[in-house]
Amino acid sequence: MRCPSDSSTLNSLPKMTSPIPQHEKRFSIAIIGGGIGGLSLAIGLHKRHIPFHLYEAAHAFAEVGAGVSFGPNSLRAMGLVHPVLLERYMEHVTYNATPSKRHTWFDYYAGMDSGLGKAEEHFHELTTGEGVLGMCCTHRAVFLDQLVSLVPSETVSFKKRAVGIEETSNGVRIIFEDGSEGSASAAVGCDGVKSNVRKWVLGKDDPASYPSFTGRYAYRSILPTDQAANLLGDEAARNSVMWIGKQGHILTIPIEKGELLNVVAYKPKKDGKWDDERWVLSRDRKHVEDDYADWGDSVKKIVSLMEKPDVWAIFDHPPAHTYYKGRTCLSGDAAHASTPHHGAGAGMAIEDAYIMASLLAEVEDEKGIEDAFRVFDFVRRPRTQRLVNSSRETGKLLDCEGEDIGEDREKWIAKMTESHRWIWEKNLEEDLEVAIGVLKGPKA
Ligand SMILES: Cc1cc2nc3c(=O)[nH]c(=O)nc-3n(C[C@H](O)[C@H](O)[C@H](O)COP(=O)(O)OP(=O)(O)OC[C@H]3O[C@@H](n4cnc5c(N)ncnc54)[C@H](O)[C@@H]3O)c2cc1C
């Protein structure tokens, strides 16, 4: 595999400390994009002795200053990608502070008077079930550092924005914005919701190649937990909580061992349009105050602490008819960007990485890669497309706009209780077994 030898290749990353054996496979994979999905795939390939090179558009790995939470399926996927990844994650994870809430995903409170309850009323607790952890959250930048620490620095090049892909006689050529090229036996596009690789796989004329605005935006802030606890009390400030209202919801999740509180406040946009080409904008507290002016006391107290929030336009992808074309495949948000209402997009990217790396490990030589991509598509597309749809539905439920549910408390609780189970309870190893069976079985 030819790797660009320019000075942007990172040399300053901490060297891998875990004893990972030398590469063995005689084919190579280009990973395009180094977010949670691309880095997880790099770790999975490295563990399975598959040569790869990761091309990242930015000048360094970076994540937004916010929390990311993982359900039980995501934690299992981390351990399956590489047990050391799960170990490192668990060193930094933050749980709910109240010991009896170890299995609690969220406590739901009425954020204003509605059919769900009087403002401030606790009306539901969603748990992941005994034996598995509930809400596990971490600072994104901390998690990214853990991922980066497991990827050898010489396998990464920065400032390499892929703008085109071409099939060659023995693989793919990747064309970068700076005019340089890379080549590999195959490419996996992990380049997120604005993916260029997606345009190559689906075609520039396919509307599904482009993200679509979901009609919602979210303010994000990180607050000192002690300040929030002074206003809300320990129970609401030190555990994961959602405040539900008509046309909006706010969630607060402890991160950094409980020192900080990650806040995300969702609102529908009245005209349903997002015209600014920037999807993240700085706002001041006044914007949030105006949006939540008719909400209850607790929500107003949270908002009073949100000094300089960012506002994020929420986009997702229309369904893709395939995740691969020839020797190029999509993974993570590039394949299935979803709204964040299940807190599961990053977890799905890690699941993808496990299945992709494991399938490629079954392939003897480069001729088998396209089959591995076909089987990846077969096994991953239904589950991840379900996430996109279900997450949109859950966003409506959380804003009291669920179809035939609205503010009906009984129906709301029933729907919320069942809506996450299929995500959390997936047996990925079983899926992989099925996938390997298809890969090795008779060709159609
Ligand atoms: C408000 C919000 C809250 C969320 N909360 C959660 C949560 O709690 N739990 C959860 O599981 N998920 C959550 N998600 C979803 C989660 O953030 C994403 O699913 C996840 O980050 C996707 O990872 P990725 O690596 O596929 O894509 P990205 O994180 O978008 O990474 C893509 C990478 O590719 C690079 N890149 C882009 N274009 C190119 C190119 N052309 N060439 C080379 N490199 C390129 C980018 O610089 C970036 O590093 C949330 C999302 C939002 C918006």
The ligand as an SDF file (V2000), in Angstrom:
LIG
                    3D

 53 58  0  0  0  0  0  0  0  0999 V2000
  -26.0880   16.4650   19.4040 C   0  0  0  0  0  0  0  0  0  0  0  0
  -25.5630   15.0510   19.1830 C   0  0  0  0  0  0  0  0  0  0  0  0
  -25.4700   14.1920   20.2650 C   0  0  0  0  0  0  0  0  0  0  0  0
  -25.0550   12.8620   20.0680 C   0  0  0  0  0  0  0  0  0  0  0  0
  -24.9660   12.0190   21.1520 N   0  0  0  0  0  0  0  0  0  0  0  0
  -24.6040   10.7340   20.9650 C   0  0  0  0  0  0  0  0  0  0  0  0
  -24.5050    9.8380   22.0780 C   0  0  0  0  0  0  0  0  0  0  0  0
  -24.6930   10.2470   23.2310 O   0  0  0  0  0  0  0  0  0  0  0  0
  -24.1820    8.5320   21.8380 N   0  0  0  0  0  0  0  0  0  0  0  0
  -23.9290    8.0660   20.5800 C   0  0  0  0  0  0  0  0  0  0  0  0
  -23.6490    6.8510   20.4220 O   0  0  0  0  0  0  0  0  0  0  0  0
  -23.9940    8.9010   19.5060 N   0  0  0  0  0  0  0  0  0  0  0  0
  -24.3090   10.2070   19.6690 C   0  0  0  0  0  0  0  0  0  0  0  0
  -24.3620   11.0540   18.5990 N   0  0  0  0  0  0  0  0  0  0  0  0
  -24.0200   10.5310   17.2640 C   0  0  0  0  0  0  0  0  0  0  0  0
  -22.5110   10.4210   17.1250 C   0  0  0  0  0  0  0  0  0  0  0  0
  -21.8980   11.6620   17.4340 O   0  0  0  0  0  0  0  0  0  0  0  0
  -22.1250    9.9950   15.7040 C   0  0  0  0  0  0  0  0  0  0  0  0
  -22.9200    8.9000   15.2970 O   0  0  0  0  0  0  0  0  0  0  0  0
  -20.6620    9.5770   15.6370 C   0  0  0  0  0  0  0  0  0  0  0  0
  -19.8230   10.6190   16.1150 O   0  0  0  0  0  0  0  0  0  0  0  0
  -20.2890    9.2020   14.2020 C   0  0  0  0  0  0  0  0  0  0  0  0
  -18.9290    8.9010   14.1240 O   0  0  0  0  0  0  0  0  0  0  0  0
  -18.2210    8.7790   12.6970 P   0  0  0  0  0  0  0  0  0  0  0  0
  -16.7970    8.4710   13.0020 O   0  0  0  0  0  0  0  0  0  0  0  0
  -18.9840    7.8520   11.8330 O   0  0  0  0  0  0  0  0  0  0  0  0
  -18.3600   10.2150   12.0280 O   0  0  0  0  0  0  0  0  0  0  0  0
  -17.7030   11.6020   12.4740 P   0  0  0  0  0  0  0  0  0  0  0  0
  -17.6300   11.7070   13.9500 O   0  0  0  0  0  0  0  0  0  0  0  0
  -18.4590   12.6700   11.7550 O   0  0  0  0  0  0  0  0  0  0  0  0
  -16.2130   11.5300   11.9310 O   0  0  0  0  0  0  0  0  0  0  0  0
  -15.9090   11.7290   10.5800 C   0  0  0  0  0  0  0  0  0  0  0  0
  -14.4230   12.0380   10.4590 C   0  0  0  0  0  0  0  0  0  0  0  0
  -14.0790   12.0710    9.0670 O   0  0  0  0  0  0  0  0  0  0  0  0
  -13.3770   13.2790    8.7830 C   0  0  0  0  0  0  0  0  0  0  0  0
  -13.7020   13.6160    7.3900 N   0  0  0  0  0  0  0  0  0  0  0  0
  -14.8490   14.1700    6.9250 C   0  0  0  0  0  0  0  0  0  0  0  0
  -14.8240   14.2500    5.5810 N   0  0  0  0  0  0  0  0  0  0  0  0
  -13.6440   13.7110    5.1810 C   0  0  0  0  0  0  0  0  0  0  0  0
  -13.0420   13.4900    3.9120 C   0  0  0  0  0  0  0  0  0  0  0  0
  -13.6710   13.8220    2.7820 N   0  0  0  0  0  0  0  0  0  0  0  0
  -11.8060   12.9080    3.8630 N   0  0  0  0  0  0  0  0  0  0  0  0
  -11.1460   12.5460    5.0120 C   0  0  0  0  0  0  0  0  0  0  0  0
  -11.6960   12.7300    6.2530 N   0  0  0  0  0  0  0  0  0  0  0  0
  -12.9230   13.2990    6.3390 C   0  0  0  0  0  0  0  0  0  0  0  0
  -13.8840   14.2900    9.8020 C   0  0  0  0  0  0  0  0  0  0  0  0
  -12.9450   15.3240    9.9970 O   0  0  0  0  0  0  0  0  0  0  0  0
  -14.0570   13.3880   11.0410 C   0  0  0  0  0  0  0  0  0  0  0  0
  -12.8580   13.2660   11.7750 O   0  0  0  0  0  0  0  0  0  0  0  0
  -24.7430   12.3960   18.7630 C   0  0  0  0  0  0  0  0  0  0  0  0
  -24.8190   13.2720   17.6740 C   0  0  0  0  0  0  0  0  0  0  0  0
  -25.2110   14.5950   17.8840 C   0  0  0  0  0  0  0  0  0  0  0  0
  -25.3000   15.5190   16.6870 C   0  0  0  0  0  0  0  0  0  0  0  0
  1  2  1  0
  2  3  1  0
  2 52  2  0
  3  4  2  0
  4  5  1  0
  4 50  1  0
  5  6  2  0
  6  7  1  0
  6 13  1  0
  7  8  2  0
  7  9  1  0
  9 10  1  0
 10 11  2  0
 10 12  1  0
 12 13  2  0
 13 14  1  0
 14 15  1  0
 14 50  1  0
 15 16  1  0
 16 17  1  0
 16 18  1  0
 18 19  1  0
 18 20  1  0
 20 21  1  0
 20 22  1  0
 22 23  1  0
 23 24  1  0
 24 25  2  0
 24 26  1  0
 24 27  1  0
 27 28  1  0
 28 29  2  0
 28 30  1  0
 28 31  1  0
 31 32  1  0
 32 33  1  0
 33 34  1  0
 33 48  1  0
 34 35  1  0
 35 36  1  0
 35 46  1  0
 36 37  1  0
 36 45  1  0
 37 38  2  0
 38 39  1  0
 39 40  1  0
 39 45  2  0
 40 41  1  0
 40 42  2  0
 42 43  1  0
 43 44  2  0
 44 45  1  0
 46 47  1  0
 46 48  1  0
 48 49  1  0
 50 51  2  0
 51 52  1  0
 52 53  1  0
M  END
$$$$
